[in-house]
Amino acid sequence: MVSIKRREFIQHIAKASVLATISGCSASSNILKSKNSLTLDQGKLYIDGLSFVPDDPIDVKASQLNSFIADISAIEQIENSDGSINYKRTYKACMKSIKAKAALMNSHLDTYLIANKGSDIAIAKAEDKCAVFMQIQGADCVESNLNQVDEFHDLGLRVLQLTHHYNNLYAGGALSVEKRGLSQRGFELIEKLESKNILIDLSHSSVESATDTLATAKGPIVQTHGAARALVNNARCTPDHILKGIADSGGVFGVFMMSWWLTNEKIPRAEHYIEHLKHIRNVAGIDAVAIANDYPLRGHEKALMSGNNNQVAIEGYDSWWKSVGDKGVLGFDKEVNHIVVPELNHIKRMRSIEYQLSKAKFSAAEIDKIMGKNWQRVLIDVLG
């Protein structure tokens, strides 16, 4: 683990680097000068830690997001040796998907800026666009050798999650009964990702994998989407010592919208979401707190179609939940009856969260950090 002093040093350097990057790039400099010299300290930012590229770019404008991390991964059906079927984010599926998503965004350049650097957020805002950082949920897409990381990076990948729920070649997953940390290949992947300035994402990782990563990596580590285990005792939620480790690395933790990991109460409310933000602030510091989604920009589609009726929206998910519980995974023995917070399941959720933070007596400076500036700082620190 790195020290608090190192974290403060990292944050100082990150703030300095964005100003140096902006002033050193003539194209960016001209844009920023024409928009009253936008810097980290000017203007409000809305940044979402994980969502998806919508088919209709009007959703991006409606969301009012200045930037978001977009899961562009895709799955492929794989037949196992015993004849059973599995679904994996394979190299083939993700290669096809990243090219398709890039083509879609490039066909709407009035809306999107495919972001390669953190400093692109300021450029996108100055041009009234949304900076999108492409991400893949799980390193299964790196199948044969680490040179495939270079291929994905060349196509615009800037964030990689180590695993998705279950153990893979590189890392242990949060929902696997057999608890694993990083494999030898996993340690090599961490080194490779840092050499390419790809942001490492601990979402869905086991506690053991998260611990290994935080002890090994030299730069900031994030969890793009998750919740606090101290509030909901579930394997998919993150214990306090990992929250502290993410903060000490200079990273951030994005709290997501999946309500069954936000509260054990039968009726989920916006206050439950805010309690997770408060907890992370209290445990890890305000500089580690961030927003995430993990649903489409509009919100959970089935819930929206039913008027945010959780009894309708959860149909199908509850059987998956029970199947995980039958394996003995922590927290899945409890019955669930909701999947969204109705007050936040809409395309203007960032405005609603901002209001709820103000209502909960967060300061204006704290709200600015949570709503976007913490994400911006880390993306600049890692990507430039």
Backbone torsions as a table, in degrees:
resi	resn	phi	psi	omega
1	MET	NA	140.8	176.8
2	VAL	-88.2	160.9	-174.6
3	SER	-85.2	166.3	176.4
4	ILE	-61.5	-38.7	179.4
5	LYS	-59.2	-40.9	179.8
6	ARG	-65.0	-38.9	179.2
7	ARG	-61.8	-45.5	179.7
8	GLU	-62.1	-37.1	178.1
9	PHE	-64.8	-43.4	179.4
10	ILE	-59.7	-44.4	-178.8
11	GLN	-64.5	-39.0	178.8
12	HIS	-63.0	-45.0	179.8
13	ILE	-65.0	-38.7	-179.4
14	ALA	-61.2	-43.8	-179.9
15	LYS	-65.2	-38.6	179.6
16	ALA	-68.9	-36.7	-174.8
17	SER	-67.4	-37.1	179.8
18	VAL	-64.7	-38.0	179.0
19	LEU	-67.6	-39.1	178.7
20	ALA	-66.7	-40.4	-179.4
21	THR	-64.1	-44.4	-178.3
22	ILE	-65.5	-42.8	-177.6
23	SER	-72.9	-23.7	-176.6
24	GLY	-87.9	-10.9	-178.4
25	CYS	-105.4	114.3	-172.7
26	SER	-62.7	-42.4	-178.9
27	ALA	-63.3	-47.3	-179.9
28	SER	-63.6	-40.8	-177.4
29	SER	-61.6	-42.2	180.0
30	ASN	-63.7	-40.5	178.9
31	ILE	-62.5	-47.8	-175.3
32	LEU	-66.7	-37.6	178.0
33	LYS	-62.9	-37.4	-178.8
34	SER	-72.1	-16.6	179.0
35	LYS	-110.9	35.6	176.7
36	ASN	63.7	37.8	172.9
37	SER	54.2	57.6	178.0
38	LEU	-58.2	130.0	175.7
39	THR	-132.2	-175.0	177.7
40	LEU	-57.9	-28.0	-173.0
41	ASP	-96.1	4.4	-177.3
42	GLN	-121.9	125.7	175.4
43	GLY	87.9	149.2	178.7
44	LYS	-82.9	145.4	177.6
45	LEU	-123.4	135.5	169.3
46	TYR	-113.8	115.6	179.7
47	ILE	-130.0	128.2	-179.0
48	ASP	-103.1	128.2	-175.9
49	GLY	-73.0	-19.4	174.8
50	LEU	-165.9	121.5	170.5
51	SER	-150.2	-152.9	-174.5
52	PHE	-137.8	151.7	178.1
53	VAL	-73.6	117.5	-177.7
54	PRO	-75.9	156.5	176.0
55	ASP	-67.1	-33.2	-177.8
56	ASP	-107.8	115.9	-177.8
57	PRO	-64.3	-13.4	178.3
58	ILE	-62.6	-26.1	177.7
59	ASP	-63.6	-35.5	-179.6
60	VAL	-65.4	-46.6	178.6
61	LYS	-62.3	-42.1	-178.1
62	ALA	-66.2	-32.0	-178.7
63	SER	-70.7	-21.6	-177.1
64	GLN	66.0	17.9	178.5
65	LEU	-73.3	137.9	171.6
66	ASN	-86.8	-23.1	-178.5
67	SER	-165.8	153.6	168.9
68	PHE	-155.7	154.8	171.9
69	ILE	-87.4	126.1	-173.8
70	ALA	-113.0	121.9	172.2
71	ASP	-73.1	112.9	-179.1
72	ILE	-108.6	12.1	-176.2
73	SER	-72.0	161.7	177.3
74	ALA	-139.7	156.6	-176.8
75	ILE	-110.0	157.3	177.8
76	GLU	-130.7	139.4	177.9
77	GLN	-76.6	126.3	-177.5
78	ILE	-122.0	131.9	175.6
79	GLU	-92.4	122.6	178.9
80	ASN	-76.6	168.4	-176.8
81	SER	-62.4	-26.1	179.8
82	ASP	-88.8	4.6	178.5
83	GLY	92.9	-10.2	178.9
84	SER	-74.8	161.3	-176.3
85	ILE	-107.5	136.7	175.8
86	ASN	-129.6	160.1	178.8
87	TYR	-122.4	121.9	-175.7
88	LYS	-129.2	150.7	173.4
89	ARG	-83.0	84.2	-173.5
90	THR	-80.5	164.6	175.5
91	TYR	-57.3	-47.0	-177.8
92	LYS	-61.3	-48.8	-177.1
93	ALA	-65.8	-41.0	-177.0
94	CYS	-75.0	-32.7	175.3
95	MET	-62.6	-44.9	179.0
96	LYS	-63.7	-41.2	-176.2
97	SER	-69.1	-43.9	-176.6
98	ILE	-65.1	-35.6	177.4
99	LYS	-67.9	-39.6	-179.3
100	ALA	-68.0	-42.1	-179.3
101	LYS	-67.9	-39.3	177.3
102	ALA	-63.1	-41.7	179.0
103	ALA	-63.9	-40.5	178.9
104	LEU	-61.8	-46.5	-179.3
105	MET	-68.0	-37.2	179.3
106	ASN	-68.5	-17.5	176.6
107	SER	-85.0	-2.3	178.9
108	HIS	-135.9	60.7	-175.6
109	LEU	-70.8	-9.9	173.6
110	ASP	-77.2	-14.0	-178.4
111	THR	-111.3	-43.3	-170.5
112	TYR	-107.7	146.8	162.3
113	LEU	-126.3	110.9	176.8
114	ILE	-68.4	114.1	-169.7
115	ALA	-88.0	129.7	173.6
116	ASN	-105.8	-24.2	-179.5
117	LYS	-131.6	155.4	177.1
118	GLY	-62.4	-31.2	179.1
119	SER	-66.0	-13.5	176.9
120	ASP	-67.0	-19.9	179.2
121	ILE	-62.7	-45.6	179.3
122	ALA	-65.3	-38.0	178.6
123	ILE	-64.9	-45.2	179.9
124	ALA	-62.2	-42.1	-179.9
125	LYS	-63.6	-41.3	179.4
126	ALA	-63.2	-27.9	-179.5
127	GLU	-98.0	6.9	-178.4
128	ASP	59.2	42.6	175.5
129	LYS	-119.8	177.5	176.6
130	CYS	-116.4	124.3	178.4
131	ALA	-83.4	123.2	-176.4
132	VAL	-115.3	124.3	177.7
133	PHE	-102.7	118.3	-175.7
134	MET	-80.2	137.2	-175.3
135	GLN	-134.5	152.7	172.0
136	ILE	-123.3	133.2	-178.7
137	GLN	-88.2	82.0	174.9
138	GLY	123.8	134.6	-177.5
139	ALA	-82.2	10.3	174.0
140	ASP	-58.3	-23.7	-179.3
141	CYS	-67.8	-17.5	176.1
142	VAL	-95.4	93.2	-167.9
143	GLU	-95.9	-45.7	-170.3
144	SER	-101.2	-45.3	-179.7
145	ASN	-158.0	165.5	-174.1
146	LEU	-71.5	-8.9	174.2
147	ASN	-64.7	-20.9	176.8
148	GLN	-67.2	-24.7	172.8
149	VAL	-61.1	-42.1	178.3
150	ASP	-61.0	-40.1	-179.5
151	GLU	-62.7	-46.1	179.2
152	PHE	-65.8	-39.3	179.1
153	HIS	-62.4	-41.8	179.4
154	ASP	-61.3	-27.9	-179.8
155	LEU	-90.0	-1.2	174.2
156	GLY	113.9	2.4	178.7
157	LEU	-66.0	128.9	-178.8
158	ARG	-127.6	-7.6	177.7
159	VAL	-139.6	133.1	177.8
160	LEU	-132.0	126.7	175.0
161	GLN	-85.2	139.5	-174.1
162	LEU	-71.1	-37.7	-179.5
163	THR	-154.9	168.8	178.3
164	HIS	-128.5	99.4	179.1
165	HIS	72.2	-49.7	-167.4
166	TYR	-120.4	162.6	-179.5
167	ASN	-58.9	142.4	172.0
168	ASN	-135.8	-165.4	-176.5
169	LEU	-65.0	-21.2	-170.4
170	TYR	-107.8	-35.5	-170.5
171	ALA	-150.3	160.5	175.1
172	GLY	-84.4	143.8	-179.7
173	GLY	-100.0	153.1	-175.4
174	ALA	-62.8	-30.3	-174.2
175	LEU	-101.6	5.0	175.3
176	SER	-78.6	135.3	179.0
177	VAL	-66.3	-41.0	176.6
178	GLU	-79.5	109.9	-175.0
179	LYS	-80.2	127.0	-179.7
180	ARG	-132.4	152.9	169.6
181	GLY	-99.0	-155.2	176.5
182	LEU	-69.7	140.0	169.9
183	SER	-82.0	175.9	175.3
184	GLN	-59.5	-39.2	176.9
185	ARG	-65.6	-31.3	177.7
186	GLY	-65.4	-42.4	176.4
187	PHE	-62.4	-38.9	177.9
188	GLU	-66.3	-35.8	178.2
189	LEU	-65.4	-41.6	178.1
190	ILE	-57.5	-46.4	179.8
191	GLU	-62.3	-40.3	-179.4
192	LYS	-66.0	-44.9	-178.6
193	LEU	-62.6	-40.2	179.5
194	GLU	-69.2	-33.5	178.9
195	SER	-67.4	-26.4	179.6
196	LYS	-96.8	2.4	-176.9
197	ASN	56.8	42.5	172.8
198	ILE	-97.9	129.4	-176.9
199	LEU	-70.1	130.1	-177.6
200	ILE	-91.6	128.6	-173.3
201	ASP	-115.2	122.6	-178.4
202	LEU	-89.0	1.3	-179.0
203	SER	-54.9	135.4	178.5
204	HIS	75.4	-2.4	-179.2
205	SER	-76.9	154.2	171.5
206	SER	-68.9	160.8	176.2
207	VAL	-59.6	-37.4	-179.0
208	GLU	-64.9	-42.7	178.5
209	SER	-67.1	-39.9	178.3
210	ALA	-62.8	-42.8	179.5
211	THR	-62.3	-45.8	179.5
212	ASP	-61.5	-43.0	-177.6
213	THR	-65.0	-45.6	-178.8
214	LEU	-65.3	-30.9	179.1
215	ALA	-78.4	-19.8	-172.6
216	THR	-101.5	-43.6	-173.3
217	ALA	-66.8	149.1	-178.5
218	LYS	-93.3	-26.0	-175.2
219	GLY	-114.0	-171.0	-178.5
220	PRO	-62.1	140.7	176.4
221	ILE	-120.8	140.7	-179.5
222	VAL	-122.4	163.0	160.9
223	GLN	-121.4	110.1	-173.3
224	THR	-66.3	-33.7	-176.0
225	HIS	-151.8	128.7	-179.7
226	GLY	179.2	-164.8	-179.4
227	ALA	-151.3	173.0	-174.1
228	ALA	-93.5	126.4	-179.1
229	ARG	-67.8	-26.3	178.5
230	ALA	-62.2	-24.2	180.0
231	LEU	-98.0	-35.2	175.6
232	VAL	-133.8	112.9	-172.6
233	ASN	-82.0	80.7	-175.4
234	ASN	-136.4	147.3	-176.9
235	ALA	-60.4	-26.4	-179.8
236	ARG	-79.7	-10.5	179.5
237	CYS	-96.9	158.8	-167.2
238	THR	-104.7	128.0	178.9
239	PRO	-71.6	162.0	-172.8
240	ASP	-60.8	-37.3	-176.0
241	HIS	-68.1	-27.3	174.6
242	ILE	-75.4	-39.2	174.5
243	LEU	-56.1	-45.4	179.3
244	LYS	-64.6	-39.8	179.6
245	GLY	-64.1	-40.6	176.6
246	ILE	-61.3	-45.1	178.9
247	ALA	-62.7	-43.4	-178.1
248	ASP	-68.0	-22.1	176.1
249	SER	-78.1	-12.2	-173.8
250	GLY	94.8	9.7	-177.4
251	GLY	-92.4	-172.7	179.0
252	VAL	-134.8	163.3	179.7
253	PHE	-125.5	119.3	179.8
254	GLY	-94.0	124.1	177.5
255	VAL	-87.1	128.9	-172.8
256	PHE	-99.3	-178.7	-170.8
257	MET	-96.9	-0.1	-177.1
258	MET	-74.4	103.7	-166.3
259	SER	-67.2	-26.3	-179.1
260	TRP	-67.9	-14.5	173.3
261	TRP	-103.9	8.1	178.7
262	LEU	-106.2	-27.5	-178.6
263	THR	-156.8	150.3	173.1
264	ASN	-93.4	-3.7	178.9
265	GLU	-72.7	158.0	-175.1
266	LYS	-74.5	-25.7	179.9
267	ILE	-118.4	109.4	-179.4
268	PRO	-77.7	138.0	-178.8
269	ARG	-129.3	163.6	179.5
270	ALA	-59.0	-31.7	179.3
271	GLU	-60.0	-32.3	178.4
272	HIS	-65.5	-39.0	176.9
273	TYR	-63.4	-45.5	-178.5
274	ILE	-63.4	-33.7	179.1
275	GLU	-61.0	-34.5	177.2
276	HIS	-68.7	-41.2	176.6
277	LEU	-61.9	-42.0	177.5
278	LYS	-61.9	-44.2	-177.4
279	HIS	-62.3	-44.5	179.7
280	ILE	-64.7	-40.8	175.6
281	ARG	-58.0	-44.7	-175.9
282	ASN	-70.5	-33.0	-177.2
283	VAL	-87.9	-43.0	-169.6
284	ALA	-114.4	-12.2	-179.2
285	GLY	101.8	153.5	-176.0
286	ILE	-63.2	-28.1	-177.9
287	ASP	-72.2	-7.7	179.8
288	ALA	-101.0	-2.9	-171.6
289	VAL	-93.6	132.7	-178.5
290	ALA	-150.5	169.8	-178.3
291	ILE	-103.5	143.7	172.7
292	ALA	-139.8	178.4	-176.9
293	ASN	-132.2	-72.6	-177.3
294	ASP	77.6	11.3	169.2
295	TYR	-125.1	170.1	172.9
296	PRO	-58.0	162.1	-178.9
297	LEU	-56.2	-37.2	179.5
298	ARG	-68.8	-27.1	-174.1
299	GLY	120.8	-178.1	178.5
300	HIS	-67.1	116.4	-168.9
301	GLU	-62.7	-44.4	-177.6
302	LYS	-65.4	-37.9	177.7
303	ALA	-64.8	-42.8	179.8
304	LEU	-61.8	-41.5	-178.7
305	MET	-65.5	-24.1	-179.4
306	SER	-99.7	11.9	-177.5
307	GLY	71.7	33.9	-178.6
308	ASN	59.3	39.6	173.6
309	ASN	-86.1	106.3	-175.5
310	ASN	-65.0	-27.9	178.7
311	GLN	-63.7	-33.3	177.1
312	VAL	-80.3	-44.5	-173.6
313	ALA	-63.7	-30.7	-173.7
314	ILE	-84.4	-7.7	-179.8
315	GLU	-56.5	127.6	-178.2
316	GLY	98.0	-40.6	178.5
317	TYR	-71.7	-34.0	-176.0
318	ASP	-64.2	-33.2	177.9
319	SER	-70.1	-37.7	175.0
320	TRP	-62.2	-44.8	180.0
321	TRP	-56.8	-46.9	-179.4
322	LYS	-63.7	-37.9	-179.2
323	SER	-65.5	-35.0	176.1
324	VAL	-70.0	-40.3	178.2
325	GLY	-62.9	-35.1	179.6
326	ASP	-63.4	-21.3	177.9
327	LYS	-85.3	-5.6	178.5
328	GLY	88.6	18.5	-179.3
329	VAL	-74.6	137.2	-174.7
330	LEU	-51.6	125.8	171.5
331	GLY	88.8	-12.9	-176.9
332	PHE	-88.0	5.0	175.1
333	ASP	-81.4	-13.4	-179.6
334	LYS	-86.7	139.0	178.8
335	GLU	-71.5	140.7	177.2
336	VAL	-121.2	148.3	-179.1
337	ASN	-138.9	19.6	176.9
338	HIS	-154.2	159.8	-179.9
339	ILE	-137.1	-14.8	178.6
340	VAL	-132.4	155.2	167.0
341	VAL	-91.5	108.6	-174.6
342	PRO	-52.5	-37.6	-179.0
343	GLU	-65.0	-20.2	-175.8
344	LEU	-113.7	-3.1	-177.1
345	ASN	-90.3	71.9	178.1
346	HIS	-160.6	168.1	-170.4
347	ILE	-73.5	-16.7	178.3
348	LYS	-98.8	26.6	-172.9
349	ARG	-59.7	-31.7	-178.5
350	MET	-61.8	-38.9	176.7
351	ARG	-63.9	-41.3	-179.6
352	SER	-65.8	-41.7	179.0
353	ILE	-64.1	-42.9	178.8
354	GLU	-59.0	-42.7	177.9
355	TYR	-63.3	-44.5	-179.5
356	GLN	-63.8	-36.1	177.0
357	LEU	-65.0	-41.7	177.5
358	SER	-64.2	-42.0	178.7
359	LYS	-62.2	-32.9	-179.8
360	ALA	-85.9	9.0	174.2
361	LYS	72.4	24.9	168.2
362	PHE	-69.6	145.8	179.0
363	SER	-74.3	163.5	179.2
364	ALA	-60.1	-40.1	179.5
365	ALA	-66.3	-39.6	178.0
366	GLU	-64.9	-42.8	-179.3
367	ILE	-62.5	-42.5	178.5
368	ASP	-60.0	-40.3	179.1
369	LYS	-65.8	-46.4	-177.0
370	ILE	-65.8	-41.2	-174.5
371	MET	-72.8	-19.3	-180.0
372	GLY	-178.2	-31.5	-171.2
373	LYS	-71.3	-26.0	174.6
374	ASN	-67.4	-43.2	176.3
375	TRP	-61.5	-43.9	-179.6
376	GLN	-59.7	-44.7	-178.4
377	ARG	-58.5	-46.2	-177.2
378	VAL	-69.1	-41.0	179.5
379	LEU	-64.5	-35.3	174.5
380	ILE	-67.7	-42.6	-177.0
381	ASP	-62.1	-39.5	-176.0
382	VAL	-88.8	-43.1	-172.7
383	LEU	-97.3	-19.0	-179.2
384	GLY	100.6	NA	NA
